[in-house]
Amino acid sequence: MKHFLLLIILFASVQLSTAQEGIPVYQDYLMDNLYLLHPSMAGAANCGKVRATARQQWFDQQDAPNLQTLSFNTGVGQNSGIGAIVFNDKNGYHSQTGAYLSYAYHLQVGGGYEDLNRVSFGMNVGMVQSRLDETSFDRTNFDPIITGVLVSDSYFNIDIGASYLYKDFFLHATVKNAIFQNREIYSEGFESTDQLRLIANAGYLIAPKGSDWQFEPSVLYQRTNRTKEQFVDVNAKAFYDLNETTVLYMGASYRQSFEGAEFQNGADVQQQNLSLLSPFLGAKINNFTVGYTYSQQFGDVQFASGGFHQITLGIDFLCTKDRWSCNCPAVNL
């Protein structure tokens, strides 16, 4: 029993993003889907964007975590952007669905119209419903906490963020779940709980002259207030211009947690941090985008041997080609 509990603790650590309220943070932002992470990127690109993602973990496990998202964002006028997100996230008996509406304002802080030097501010306003399905729980052993029904709770929250884009450099910072909310779905009578999560990432595009290749190193940091859990992603991404209508991209992301989960190895109690390696590849063909990400966990203790698979599909519309005089593929496709 003790070994099982320790394994569950590790499993909870691995699923940090899923356990939090709102959309889990995976590698979507590397698949031309920055808006899903940062509301300040709504309408920031030279095209309107529709993106759909589907993520499945551990195909060899029943009721394994899975996530689906659908997002849309576009520019309105010269300085504004709007967007919308819907998502469904399920992990065993626990699930959450939600929807957000977004607004962003983009302020040019230097240079001419074609020079990318902008500060952007954005906000998501949304509603999330969390559910705990206890209908299949064994009630032969009486437990007053178990109701044997589908328990649900809904809450309102906002995300706020800012971005700075200067030529081939980018910096984003977002606060998720900025409002304290009562969360009584798992324990009646909870006080207002802090679900706030801070996310920041930065990177730079390297474009050698005369080459069809471009390289984009970047990092992402996230921290959850209540649990004090912290993660960092170190990313390497490359773009290749196959022809005038097709761009290929590929790379890898390495995620490392700062905290570890304890487990028993024989007579010793050891600690293991979350380590994930996520190679990815994709293509942009005319206005269509397709991408695939695979994540593999490392360590002595794992919940399952299978990895995590994610597919991204997208379409761009109302494009203004090469609006800015820089490479900057996130906004100048």
N, C-alpha and C positions, 0 to 999 in steps of 0.2 A: 504493500500500500504506500509506503514511504517513497519508493522508487517512482511509483505512478504519480504521486503528488509533485515530486521534483520535476518529472517530465512535463507535467501540465504547466508548472511555473516557467520552464524554458519555452514551451509552446506559446504562452502568453507574451513572453518577451519577443519572440519571433514575429508575433502578430500585433506589434505595437500599433501600426497604422490602422489595421482593421478594427482593433478594440476601441479606438478613439471615435468620437462623434464626427460625422461628416465623411467626405470622400477620403479614403486612404491615400497615402502618398507613396506611389511607386515610381517607375521611370517614365511616366507619360510625358513629362516635360522635355525629354530627349527625343520624342517622336513628333516634333512639330505640333505640340499641344500645350504650350506654356500657359495659355489662358485657363486650363483646367486647374492649375496650381495658383496662378496669380491673377486676381481680378483686374489689376492695373493693365493687363495685356489685352483687355477687351477692345477690339477695333484698332489695335496698334499696328497691324500688318497692312501691306498694300492690297490685301484681298480680304473678303469675308471668308470665314472658315466654318465648316461643319466637320466635327470629329466624333467617331464612335470607337469605343474600346471594349474589349471583352477579355477578362483575365480569369484563368482557372488554375488552381493549385492542387497538386497531388491527385492525378487522375486515378491512382490506385486506392484512394480513400473515399468512403461514402460521406456525403455532406461536407466535402472539403470546401474551403473558402473560395468564393467566386465573386466577381465584380463586373458590372456593366455600366458604362457611362455614355451619355450623348450630350454634346455641347455645340453651341453655335455662338459666333460673335462676329461683329462687323463694325466698320466705322460709320459714324453719322456726322456729316459735315466735315470740316477740316480738323477739328480738335476733340471730338467726342467719340465714344465707342459704347456699344451695348452688347449684351450677351445673355445666354440662358444655359443652364446645366440641369440635367436630370440624371439620377444614378440609382442603382440597386446593388446592395452589398450584403452577402449572406455568408455566415460562418457557422455551420452546424445548426444549433437551435436558435442562434441569434441572427438577426437581420436588421437592416435599416434601408429605407428609401428616402429620397429627398429631391428637392428642386430649388434652384437659385436663379435669381435675376441679377444682372450686373450692369453697372455704369462705370465708365472710366473717362477721365479728362486728360488730354495729352498737351503739354505745354512746351513749345519750342523755346529753348533758353539760350541759343546761340547759333550763328551761321545763317545761311539763307534757307530757302524752302527745301532745297534738295540735300542740305546737310543734316544728317541725323545727329541731333544733339537735343534730346527731349527728356523731360521729367513727366512721368505719368502717375496719376492717382486713381485708384479704383476701389469699388465696394461691391460685395455680394450680399444680397438679402435673401434668406431662404428659410425653408421649413423642412425638418427632418422627422421621420417617424421611426422609432426603434421598437422592435418586437422580440419577445421571448416566447417560443413555442414550447409549452410544457404538456401538450396533449398526449405525447407518447411516453411521458415519464412514468416510472413504476411507482404506484401509490399504495402498494401493499404494505410498505413500511411507512408509517405516518410521519410526515414532516410538515410542520405548520407553514414553512416558507413556500412549499410547492402547492400551487393552486390547481394544477391539472388543466389549465385553459391557456389560450393564446393571450398573453399580456402585451399591451402596447402603450406607448407614450409618445407624444409629439411635442416638439419644441421649436421655437423661432430663434435664429441667431444670425450674426453678420460676420463677414470677413472683410478686412481692410488691408490695402497694400499699396506699395509704391514701386516704381521702376525708374531706372536711369539708363538711357541708351545713348552712347556716344560712339559713332562710327562702328567699329567692330568690337567694342566693349559693351558689356551689359551687366547690370546689377539689379536684383529684385529682392524685395522683402515683403512678407505677408504675415498678418496675424489672423489665424483661423479661430472661429468660435470666440469672438471678442467679448461676448456677454455671458455673465454667470447665469446658469439655469438650474432649476430643480430637476433632478434625475431620480425618479422614484421607481423606475421599472425593476431594478434589481434589489432594492431595499427601501421599504416604505419609510417615509419620514426623513429622507436625506435633506440636509441643508443645501443651499445653492452650491453647486460644484464647479470647480474651475476646469473647463475643458480647453482652455486657451493653448494654442500651439503656434510657435514661431518658426517660420521657414525663411531662409535667405539663401540665395545662390548667385554666383557670379562666374563670368567666363570671358574669353577673348578669342576671336576668330583670326587665325593665321592663314594668309592667302599669298603664297609665293608667286612672284611675277612670272607670267608665261606658263604657269602650271594649271592643269585641269583639276588639281587637288586643293582642298582647303581643310584646315585642321582646327578643331575647337576644343581646347581643354577647359574644364569647368569644375566647380565644386558646389555642393548643396549641404546646408546644415539645417537640422530641425530639432526642436526641443519642445517637450510637453510639460506644462507647468505643474500639473497635479502630481504626476509620477516622477518628475525630474529626469525622464529618459531623454537621451540625446543620441543622434545619429549624424554621420557625415557620409556623403557620397563623393567619390572622386571619379570624374568622368573624362573619357577621351573619345572624341567623335570626329569622323572624317567625312567629307563630301567629295564626290567625284562627278564632274560634268561629262556624262556619257555622250550627249549630243545637245542640240538646241532645245529639245523638249523634255529631256530626261536627266534627272539628277539622282544619283545613288548616294545613300549615306549608311554608315556602319560605325560600330564602336563598342565600348564596354563601359559599365558602371560598377564600381566596387563600393558596397555599403558596409560600414563598420559602426557598431554601437559602442558607447562609452561605458555602459554598465553591463554586467554579466549576470547569468542565472546560475545558481548553485545546483550541482548534481553529485550523486554518490558514485564513485568509481572504486569498487571493492570496499576497503575500509576507509578510504580517503574521500573527503568532500572537496570537489574541485569547482571551478567557476569557468563558464564559457560565455563569451560575448557573441552576439549575432554577427556573422560575416556572410554577405551575399555577393556573388559575382553575376552580373547581368549583361551578357553580350546581346547586341541588337543589330538589326539591319532593316533597310527600307528603301523605298524609291518614290520619287515624285515624277509622275508622267503627265505632262500638260497640267491640268488642274486637279489631278487625282493623286492621292497619297495612300500608300500601304506600308505597314511596318510590322515587324515581329520582334518580341523580346522574350528571352529565356533567362530565368533566374535560378541559380543553384546555391543552396546553403552549404556552408562548410562547418566542420566541428565533429566532436566525438558523439554527441547526442543530437539526434534529429527525429522529428516526428514521423517522417516518411522519407523514402529514398527518392521519390519523384520530385521534379523541379516545378517551377511556376511558369506558365505560358501566357503570353498576352499578345493580342492582335489589335492593331490600330488601322482604321479605315477613315479616309477623309476626302472632302471635295472643297475646292476653293471657288469663289464666285466674285463678280464685280471687281476684277483685278485692275490695278493701275501699275503696269509693268515698270520695274526699275524706278520707283519713285525717288529713292535716295541714292546718292552717289557713293555707295559703300557696298561691300559684299553682304554682311549682316543678314544671313538667310532666314532668321526668325521673323523679320519684318519686310524683307526685300527679296521675295522669292523669284 
